[in-house]
Amino acid sequence: MKLKLILPLFLLLTYFTAFSQERTAGPTPDAKGTIKVSVMYPYAEGKNFNMDYYETKHMPMVAGFLGSNLIKYTIEKGIASGIPNQPMPFMAIGTFYVKSLSDYQAAIGPNRDAIRADFPNYTNITPVILVSEVVK
């Protein structure tokens, strides 16, 4: 009788232990040495930003150019400043996490004109781009 209860419990625990571990295919965005490309759109009076277009059209287009070098991308919508009663510093930030800077540059270079030509579809802001390396 006890064996009938212990065996299913053992199998259930084994199943959850084996399949509850996080699995990733390659580096994670927070892995040391990962390249992070932040495309930041500064807030300014009279500027506009179409988040829906950016999310559904522009970012997927650029992500497609990056191919297998892309680990993931994120989109952030600015909502406030860190200081009360001050304007937010950025209307939006798009971030690409990639495995290789040289592969990123090789993918973006030939597509630069197409990427820039899409800007008027969602914004009249010139972005600030920061390429960085995750250190921790």
Buried (B, 14 or more C-beta within 10 A) or exposed (E): EEEEEEEEEEEEEEEEEEEEEEEEEEBEBEEEEBBBBBBBBBBEEEEEBBBEBBBEBBBEEBBEBBEEBBBEBEBEEBEEEEEEEEEBBBBBBBBBBBBEEEBBEEBBEEBEEEBEEBBEEBBEBEBEEEEEEBEE
